[in-house]
Amino acid sequence: MGNNYFAIDIGSTSIKGCAVEENKGASRMVTSHEVSRPDDPLEFKKALEGLLKMVGANGKDRIVVGLSDMVFVRNLSFPFTDAKKVEPLIQYELADQIPLDADESVIAHSGIERTEKGSRVVAAATSAEQVSSLLSLFREVGSDIYRLVFSPARCAAVVPKILAPVMVADVGGKRTELAVIVDGRLFSARVLNGGIENIVESLAKYSGRNEAEVRQWLEQSGSVSAHHQEEEGFESVIREAVNQQFEDWRRFIIATERLLGSKIETIYVTGKGAAFSGFVPWSTGFFERESKVVVAPCEGANSVNSSLIALALMAGFPRNDIIDFRSGGFARDAAYSLVKHKALSVSLGISLFFVMLVISGILNHKRLEREERDLLGVVGFLSKQVLGKRSYNASSIKRSIKKRKTKSKKGALADNPIPAMSAYVLLSEISKKIPPRKDVGVKKDGDKKSPKDKKPDENKPPKPKPTGPGPLVKGAKPGDKGVEPIALDIEEIRIKTGKIKISGTVERAMDVDALITSLKTIKCIEEIKAGKMKSVGSGENEKKQFSLDITMTCL
């Protein structure tokens, strides 16, 4: 008696299910069924329950479900191989790359693969609400999901296990799943909207017939072929629709080969696309590399049901080789395990008290390791803010700083007076450069005249100029030492990479020009642009509001 595996594939228009029996390394398909997918949630639940009965699955069986909607996949690299350090950093890396909050997402990943420079992980994230609703749906019909697999990962069960990278294209009706497999493990994946139905829609628009008639004709007589002089118009329509999809494939291949550092020599095609006449030979000519039809290694498998069977075979794969979203809070028996561990800790708490005193040193060591991992996350975050890319390697960060030093346009790094993006440091530097207010009593263009200003008396002799320094402010006596700086009030500072915006007020318009001239003496400032100036306040409290856009090289 062998193991029975079941697969449920929820598509956009139908729900498919199959049962596979595995015995002594050989597998065969026992049964396969397909039902239409109703739009009504209640009818959908009834259809799913009926399909599970057709394939003979119950709550204790290993049921594998594929998931591809709203799944974000990333290839992550780390400069170390310790799994205890890599695990917590996966969430840090994905947080900046996906449009999901960490608290609202479920993260799963393949095993940590060692490389020459560290380790590599294929990680995926999806909505926690989506996973929760699927699990609830299966439980309501008296069943449970054994594995909730990222759908393209099933391609690993289709192709032979070889070291050379290969691409598997599972061409369905309205969706195509592309996966690159290296040594039997998923390396990269992408889900594309489009498949055989794109060809049907193009032919229906061209011929004016309904899609059902075109679909039937395409399955029986349609094919993709090269251009020839006596070809019909529909032949070019088919060829153009196929080429549009192949262009999306090409972009994925180029991006993956850049990550691999090697060329993908073979393309395996499965699904409805493999059954379409001329599709695979046309792929060989288009990509100038070998293309083959592939089916799951199972008795009764063909190009149409191969993807469904491969999904069932994932139940027997090691968990480290797949991306299973039944992890973390959604792991099987997670709630039961939590209660059990809490009860155990309460019952043994008193007896373990003295033992914990003995092993406190070990716990402190673990705490330090945890803090080290958290600090690595902080280092990665700060390195991205300062250097523009995330790095956890001290020598790599040091090299990046040295490169910035050699590429500095305004001298050595030590000459830059503002080495960090700190508002405090920036204000300190500005305060050092505030120009002196030598012409306190002089009116310039842009300063409004007060109605209290008196006209000079021409008959009155002028006062003699003082021989010492001029007055500092109103009421100061001649001969006072020092010079008063301009009255500058900073209201707002916005700091971005290489850009700073400052807004504030001064007493006179001429003070802004003096401030700009003085700030330009800072070596790392490349350009200063002044915004529009306006008057605020009235009477003696009237001031000039200004804004400055500063471009800097030391941020």
Order of alpha helices (4+ residues) and beta strands (2+ residues): beta-beta-beta-alpha-beta-beta-alpha-beta-beta-beta-alpha-beta-beta-beta-beta-alpha-alpha-alpha-beta-alpha-alpha-beta-alpha-alpha-alpha-alpha-alpha-alpha-beta-beta-alpha-beta-beta-beta
